[in-house]
Amino acid sequence: MPMATGIPQKAMQLFEDYGCSSDLDFCNHNTLHAPFARAPLNFLYAESYARIGDKDKALHYLNLSRQANSFMDWPLKDEVLNDLKNKDEFLNRFAKDGLYKLATFDMTNMKNRACISCHGRS
């Protein structure tokens, strides 16, 4: 949803209020079905915080993505490594879009490789 709707901000507020459920395995660790769950989940949070302009939390989750178990085997690790190397570009990726652009498919985990992101295959 575009930023002007307030929905991206509200979604991140809900995440802060409730977090990822401890009842869901992938919220806590990688699984057999999703061997890369932690890195992309944290990367999704990083991009989401960057989108709403919360740079500190964006960098926090970007670093958590890098620290995730099996990160070095993750097919999309270069995306995170590049963003860590070019933090200003990462943090401003969505700012240029303004308030009215739908940015969902500009996010790495939402592109045509979403399945690969967690499962390592499509």
C-alpha positions, 0 to 999 in steps of 0.5 A, spaced: 500 500 500 502 507 498 505 510 504 499 515 504 494 510 506 498 509 513 497 502 512 505 501 512 506 505 518 500 501 521 503 494 519 510 496 522 506 498 529 502 492 529 509 488 528 512 492 534 506 491 538 505 483 537 511 481 533 512 474 530 508 469 533 513 464 538 508 459 535 510 459 528 517 455 527 520 460 522 519 466 527 524 462 531 529 458 527 530 456 520 526 449 518 527 443 514 521 446 509 524 453 510 532 453 511 533 460 510 527 463 514 531 467 518 535 471 514 529 473 509 524 475 514 529 479 518 531 482 511 523 483 510 523 487 516 529 491 514 526 493 508 519 495 511 522 499 516 527 503 511 520 504 507 517 508 513 523 511 514 525 508 521 533 508 519 535 505 526 530 499 526 532 498 518 539 497 520 538 493 526 534 488 522 539 488 516 544 486 521 540 481 524 539 478 517 546 478 516 547 474 522 542 469 521 544 461 521 545 459 514 546 466 511 552 464 507 548 459 504 542 463 502 541 464 495 540 472 496 545 473 501 548 478 496 542 483 496 544 484 504 551 484 503 550 490 498 545 493 502 550 493 508 556 496 504 551 501 501 547 503 507 545 510 505 542 507 498 539 502 502 535 507 507 533 511 501 531 506 497 523 507 498 524 515 500 524 517 492 517 513 491 514 519 495 507 517 498 503 515 493 507 509 490 505 502 491 512 499 493 510 492 495 514 489 489 520 493 489 521 489 496 526 484 495 522 478 498 516 480 494 519 480 487 518 474 483 523 470 487 519 470 494 519 463 494 527 462 493 527 467 499 525 462 504 525 456 501 531 456 497 527 454 491 521 456 487 
